Amino acid sequence: MLRQISKNTGAKSKLLRLSRSELFAGLFILGCANGLAGRVIRSIDQLGLANAILDTFGHSVIVLTACFLGISFIFDDQNDEIRSADIAVSAVLLFLMILPVSAMSWLAVTALALYILLFTAASELCHRGAIILLATTVPMLWGRLLFALFRNLILELDASLVALTLGTYRSANLVEFADRSGTLLIFSPCSSLANISLAMLWWVTISQVVRHRWCHQDILWCLFACASVAALNVTRLSLMGLSHSHYDAIHSTVGNIVVNALTLGLTVLICMLGVRREVFSRA
């Protein structure tokens, strides 16, 4: 009887024991969830639950998909035991992830991904997941920091392209409507930089999913994807700049959903063409 109890206790302790990948995946889940939560709450508060769902809670489908795939890949190496260094690193990163500041969570995700890539001997799939999650921090943290540093320059570049398309006057990030009925103010969320960072994220994500082997042509495909989504964003802004009625129609909830869907479709299409050899070989 005592022997049976000890066996059951040993079995329970094994079940409760975390593997290294489970520890990392749990931290990534916490970090991504805390990093995404702020905008999710604002989206529901401003749009209501139904419209927030249609708007994917203020986040790109690309970001949500990358988080899901990256964390899924991390779970691969279930038998690897936790090291003492893992515990020390996890304790520090856990402190950052529980802070009610999304930027700190994405900083912790960056640090954890780099730790896995540089200082662990995890499986190939675990490494691929870390690469995807590291790339996710570009639009969620580093791209925003870059925008904060060069905000005026980036918005003025977008405004210049829109003014050139419409053939109207521009002042800073203000562009005159084509019908001369007012001016279009280009805000930070309308910048092309956001779409460019998402295109880069999807390129990295799909490349890791299909095990694409990097080559010099990848740079051209990535640049093509970035240039295409930037051109689509400038086209959207230019259509908004035709008149107030065009602005109201395109800048509505439905208009934003349509534009986001077009951007997503264009990004996925170009990136899939870039890795078509691996995709078709799996078909």
ZITAMO-V797916 format. One record per residue. N is the residue number from 1. SS is DSSP state (2 for helix, 1 for strand, 0 for the rest). PHI is phi in whole degrees, -180 to 180 (999 if undefined). PSI is psi in whole degrees, 0 to 359 (none if undefined). Layout:
# ZITAMO-V797916
[[N:SS:PHI:PSI] [N:SS:PHI:PSI]]
This chain:
# ZITAMO-V797916
[[1:0:999:314] [2:2:-63:322] [3:2:-65:322] [4:2:-66:321] [5:2:-65:318] [6:2:-64:325] [7:2:-67:317] [8:2:-64:321] [9:2:-64:318] [10:2:-63:321] [11:2:-65:320] [12:2:-66:321] [13:2:-65:326] [14:2:-68:323] [15:2:-67:324] [16:2:-79:345] [17:0:-76:127] [18:0:-83:143] [19:0:-85:170] [20:2:-63:315] [21:2:-67:325] [22:2:-65:321] [23:2:-63:311] [24:2:-64:317] [25:2:-63:320] [26:2:-62:319] [27:2:-66:319] [28:2:-64:320] [29:2:-61:314] [30:2:-64:315] [31:2:-64:314] [32:2:-67:318] [33:2:-63:315] [34:2:-68:325] [35:2:-69:328] [36:2:-88:338] [37:2:-61:320] [38:2:-58:311] [39:2:-71:328] [40:2:-61:313] [41:2:-63:316] [42:2:-64:322] [43:2:-64:316] [44:2:-66:320] [45:2:-66:321] [46:2:-86:324] [47:2:-107:343] [48:0:87:160] [49:2:-63:315] [50:2:-62:309] [51:2:-69:328] [52:2:-65:322] [53:2:-64:316] [54:2:-62:328] [55:0:-88:10] [56:2:50:41] [57:2:56:35] [58:2:79:4] [59:0:-116:151] [60:0:-71:145] [61:2:-60:329] [62:2:-62:316] [63:2:-65:313] [64:2:-63:318] [65:2:-66:318] [66:2:-63:319] [67:2:-62:315] [68:2:-64:312] [69:2:-67:318] [70:2:-61:314] [71:2:-67:322] [72:2:-61:319] [73:2:-67:327] [74:2:-62:330] [75:0:-70:356] [76:0:-62:311] [77:0:-86:75] [78:0:-77:340] [79:0:-97:355] [80:0:-77:132] [81:0:-84:154] [82:0:-74:135] [83:0:-95:164] [84:2:-63:324] [85:2:-65:325] [86:2:-62:319] [87:2:-65:317] [88:2:-64:314] [89:2:-64:317] [90:2:-62:322] [91:2:-63:316] [92:2:-66:314] [93:2:-69:327] [94:2:-62:321] [95:2:-61:318] [96:2:-68:323] [97:2:-73:334] [98:0:-89:354] [99:0:-69:143] [100:0:-79:46] [101:0:-133:115] [102:2:-61:324] [103:2:-62:323] [104:2:-66:323] [105:2:-65:316] [106:2:-70:329] [107:2:-65:319] [108:2:-66:321] [109:2:-62:319] [110:2:-60:312] [111:2:-63:318] [112:2:-67:319] [113:2:-63:318] [114:2:-67:324] [115:2:-63:316] [116:2:-64:317] [117:2:-72:326] [118:2:-101:332] [119:2:-126:8] [120:0:-125:162] [121:0:-113:46] [122:0:-70:171] [123:0:-68:167] [124:2:-61:317] [125:2:-65:322] [126:2:-64:319] [127:2:-65:320] [128:2:-64:321] [129:2:-64:321] [130:2:-65:323] [131:2:-64:317] [132:2:-62:315] [133:2:-69:327] [134:2:-65:318] [135:2:-66:330] [136:2:-63:330] [137:2:-72:346] [138:2:-66:305] [139:2:-72:335] [140:2:-88:339] [141:2:-137:297] [142:2:-69:324] [143:2:-64:324] [144:2:-71:324] [145:2:-65:319] [146:2:-62:319] [147:2:-66:321] [148:2:-62:325] [149:2:-75:324] [150:0:-122:34] [151:2:-55:308] [152:2:-62:317] [153:2:-63:316] [154:2:-67:315] [155:2:-68:323] [156:2:-68:327] [157:2:-66:316] [158:2:-61:315] [159:2:-64:322] [160:2:-64:318] [161:2:-67:321] [162:2:-67:315] [163:2:-62:321] [164:2:-64:320] [165:2:-67:317] [166:2:-82:338] [167:0:72:37] [168:0:-122:179] [169:0:-81:146] [170:1:-131:141] [171:1:-138:112] [172:0:56:240] [173:0:-104:24] [174:1:-104:131] [175:1:-126:132] [176:1:-71:139] [177:0:-62:151] [178:0:-64:329] [179:0:-90:8] [180:0:63:27] [181:0:-94:358] [182:0:166:199] [183:1:-130:151] [184:1:-103:123] [185:1:-100:120] [186:0:-90:113] [187:0:-89:170] [188:2:-57:315] [189:2:-63:343] [190:2:-90:2] [191:0:-67:147] [192:2:-70:340] [193:2:-60:324] [194:2:-62:315] [195:2:-68:326] [196:2:-65:316] [197:2:-65:326] [198:2:-70:323] [199:2:-64:320] [200:2:-65:319] [201:2:-62:316] [202:2:-68:325] [203:2:-61:314] [204:2:-65:318] [205:2:-63:308] [206:2:-68:328] [207:2:-64:320] [208:2:-73:325] [209:2:-65:318] [210:0:-96:7] [211:0:57:48] [212:0:-71:133] [213:0:-87:125] [214:0:-68:143] [215:0:-148:175] [216:0:-63:330] [217:2:-68:339] [218:2:-61:326] [219:2:-62:318] [220:2:-67:318] [221:2:-64:319] [222:2:-65:317] [223:2:-64:322] [224:2:-63:317] [225:2:-63:316] [226:2:-64:316] [227:2:-66:324] [228:2:-68:314] [229:2:-71:329] [230:2:-67:319] [231:2:-65:321] [232:2:-64:321] [233:2:-67:319] [234:2:-64:322] [235:2:-62:317] [236:2:-61:313] [237:2:-63:322] [238:2:-66:320] [239:2:-66:323] [240:2:-65:330] [241:0:-83:4] [242:0:-71:318] [243:0:-168:173] [244:2:-65:323] [245:2:-66:320] [246:2:-64:320] [247:2:-62:313] [248:2:-63:322] [249:2:-71:316] [250:2:-80:329] [251:0:-88:8] [252:0:-79:174] [253:2:-61:315] [254:2:-64:317] [255:2:-62:319] [256:2:-65:321] [257:2:-64:317] [258:2:-63:314] [259:2:-65:317] [260:2:-62:321] [261:2:-66:319] [262:2:-65:317] [263:2:-63:316] [264:2:-62:314] [265:2:-62:317] [266:2:-65:318] [267:2:-63:312] [268:2:-63:317] [269:2:-61:311] [270:2:-65:317] [271:2:-67:323] [272:2:-65:323] [273:2:-65:324] [274:2:-66:331] [275:0:-114:27] [276:2:-59:328] [277:2:-62:313] [278:2:-70:323] [279:2:-65:313] [280:2:-72:333] [281:2:-70:337] [282:2:-89:344] [283:0:-71:none]]
